[in-house]
Amino acid sequence: MTLASYLKNKILLLVLNGVSLFCLCLYLLVIGNSTLTVGLIALFWLTTLVIWLTINYQQRKKYFAGILSTLEQLEKPYLIQEFMGQSWQLEDQLHQQILRQSNKAVIEKIQGLEEEQKEYREFIEGWIHEVKLPITGMHLAAYPLDHPTKRKFELYLTEMDDLVEKALFYARSEQVYKDYALKETDLRHVVLQVVGKNKYLLIQNQMTVEPLIESVFVQTDEKWVVFILGQWLINAVKYKKEGPGTLVFAVEEAEHSVRLSLTDNGIGIPADELGRVFDKGFTGTNGRQREKTTGIGLYLCKKLCKKLELGLEIASKQDEYTTVTLVFPKNTYLSKL
């Protein structure tokens, strides 16, 4: 609150005092008081008014500055009324009463929405687990088929399984902590899992994979990392060039982190779109030229990495390559256990 805005708010009070003082001075002069006497009365009036305005301005400024400071620190700003403190002014008390009633309605609405979301999320998770059973059954049914037919079935089932898992992980992404088991994880084993899970997709698209040669251990949740890497791999296959392609996994260890990267020799990403690839629903120029593109995969990867406190980076050159990197922070304490 600035002094100018405060005085503007008090303009009616200032006008009223000015008119009253003018009328008083005029009356005192008419009834025969000396100019000196009238001047002293006017000076006393104005001095009292200035002192009152100064003190009131400082009090109001401090009051609102405290509220704004508290508001910035609150995780839920709509609860500011609970932290505003008591005020002797009736206007402030009425404002707090209005906020209290408004916040009550907002909180009740939020609680209702959270309960609806919880029920919907539980339904989706249950439905997905039910869907996984027939998918597993179809995998078993496809096993004795001749090789070309089996490969087609497995390819479709792999795509279906990816879509189902994407829905499951999306439903759980808001509460990662409830399904997160931090333990020592071998990144080489994780990469081999991802490659094995998508082997029919890789074979169908003539993709050569260079996995990690040596084991590298980090503290993380294996299941979530497998899902994130799987999304990278599927994207790399989806945006490959015509003919055979190559996927290269690599690990770089630094003092405070371990960097796991996947590089492809695909069509790359335009430079002006690189900063938006993690945005929800963004498909870009390449995505619009292909079917079955939702713009959810990389958005979900970014969201999960943020929840898991992992770094996620991407670099690309159009028509040459794309490299996506997952950064695992090293935990000195855990590594000594």
SULBEL-V709389 format. One record per helix or strand of 2 or more residues. SS is the DSSP state (helix for helix, strand for strand). FROM is the first residue (numbers start at 0). TO is the last residue. Records with the same first field share a line. If there is no record, write none. Layout:
SS = FROM-TO ; FROM-TO
This chain:
helix = 2-8 ; 10-29 ; 34-72 ; 76-82 ; 89-142 ; 146-178 ; 186-196 ; 198-203 ; 221-237 ; 270-275 ; 283-287 ; 296-307 ; 331-334
strand = 182-185 ; 206-209 ; 216-219 ; 244-252 ; 256-263 ; 310-316 ; 320-328
